[in-house]
Amino acid sequence: MDSLRDHFLISMPHLTDGFFEKTVIYICDHDTQGSMGLVINRPLPSAKAAIILQALELGSSESPEVIKDIYYGGPVQPSVGFVLHTPEYEVEGTLPISSEISLTTNLTIMRDIEAGRGPERYRFTMGYAGWGPEQLDREIANGDWLVVPASGEFIFEKADHAKWSEAARKFGIEISQFYGFGGEA
């Protein structure tokens, strides 16, 4: 399968586990070694976000930009932070994914955001979604995911609660009308 880098995965309704039910995942990397992406529509509860920010010594009310929203990025390495952001910002370790999106794991980005020197738009997530070689390709062939080209505007501007159904509409379907289970005929 061609690279799915810079695409969205939209979970199909039959994925009802706690990790991927009604999720939209932004694919950051997809090659013969495997795939990595970040869930973009699952904010963590504010109490949990506050604990994380306190542990990172971020989010003080004296900062020009108070970081308050943290997202569930996926079940792999849930204690590691990832920041999807607009590409005008770059520090050591920033990975450009597309002309609209970069990915940074260096904690410097969080300090810069807090100081008002960070990227214009960003999404801070904890953890990521990962697949081994060809695993994601098999899940797509099994009917577990829809795949559509990604856009930065969609990541940063669409309301989280609407992303799942709106992403499916980009595919030309009303996903809430799908029932049943995935699989091959």
N, C-alpha and C positions, 0 to 999 in steps of 0.2 A: 504494500500500500504506500502511496506517496506520503510525504511528511505531513502530519497534521499540526505542526507548529503554527501558532497564531490562528487557531481555530477554537471554536467552542464545542464542547460535548454537552448535549442535553440529555439528561437521564430520561428513559422511557418510564411510563407509569408503573410497570411491573417491578421496577427496582424500588422495593419498599424497606430496605434495610436502613438503619439509622445513619449510615455514612453518606449515601448517595440519593436518597429519596428527594425528588424535585430539585435536583441540583443542576447548575450550569458550571462547567469547569473550563477554565482557560488553559489550553495546552501550551506549555512553555518549551517542551522538547519532545520529539518523537523521532526515533531512529531505530536501527537494528539492535541497539542495546536496551531499548525499552522506552517508556514514556513518563513524563512528569507534567503535572498540571496543578492548578490552584482553583478550588471552589470559590466562586465570586459572589454568591448570593446568600451566604449564611453568616450573619453577624453573630458574634458570641454574646451571651447575656451580659449586660452592663456590669454586674457584680464580678463576673469572671474577668472581663476586660480590665476592670479597675485593679484587680489582684495582679494581673500580668504587667500592667503599666507601673504599678508600685514596685514590683520585683525588678523591673528594668530601670527604675528611678526616672520614669517619664510621666508626663501628664500633669505637671504642676500648674496651678492656676496663674502663675507669674509668667508663663511662656507665651510668646506672641501667638503660637498655634498650639492649642491644647489638643493632644491626641486623645480621642475618646472611643473611636470605633476600631474594633479588632474583629477579624473574620476567621471562621473555621476554614482552613485551607485544604484539609484532608486528613486522613487517619495515620499517615506516615510521618514520623518525627514530630509529634504535636508540640514539642517544646522548642522547636526551631521557628524563628520568624522569617517571613518572606515579604518583600514589598514590591508589588506591581506598581509601576508609575510611568508618568510621561517622560519622554526621552531627553528633555533638556537638562536633566540632572544626571550626573555621573560621578561615581567614586570608585576606588579600587574594588574590583569584583562585580561591578555592574555588567549585566549581560543584556545587550540589545536583542530583543526578540523580533520586533517589527519596526516600521517607521513611526508607530504610535505608542509602543509599549516597551519598557525595559523592566528587568528584574534585578533587585539588589537584596542581598542577605547581610551585608556589612552593617553593623549597628550604627555606624556613622550617619546613615540616612535618617534614623529615628531622631538622633540629636539635632541634625540639620532641620528636619521638619519642625521639631519643637522650637527651634530658634528662629523659624521663619525663613530659612535658607534652603529648604528642601524642594522637591518637585512640585509643579503646579497642582497636579492631581495624583493621588496615590490610594492604594488599598493595602493595608497591613493585615497579613494572615499568619496564622499559626498552623504549622503542619502542611503537608501536601498530599496529593493523590499520585500514586506511582504504580506502574505496570512493568512487568518483566518483558523480555523480548517476545514480540508478536502477541502478547496477552491482550492488549487493547484492540488490536486488529481482529482477534477472535471475538471479543465482546461486541464490537461493532457488527461483525458478520452475524452474530447471534441475535441482533436486534435490541441490544441493551442501550445503545446510544444513537442519537442523531448527531450529525456533524455539520456545522455551518461556519463560514468564515467569521472571524472575530472583528470587533472594532473597539477602540479605546473609549469612544463616546458611550457605547453600550455598558462597558465595565464601570465607568465612573459616573454616569449620569442617570441611568435607569434605576428606578426604585427596586430594592432588593426583593421585595415580595412579588414583584411582577416579572422579574428576569426570566424565570423558567418558562412561563407561558409566552412571553414576548419573544424569547429566543426561538421557540418552536414556530411562532408566526413568521419569523424570518425564513423558516424552512417551508412555509406555505401551508402549515397545518394548525389545527386547533387541538393541541395535545390533551386538553382536559376531556376530549371525546374518545380518547383511546382507552380501551379496556383489554383485559386478557393478559397473556404472558408472551414473552419473547421466545425466540427459538427459530430453528430452521424447519422448513416444510419438507 
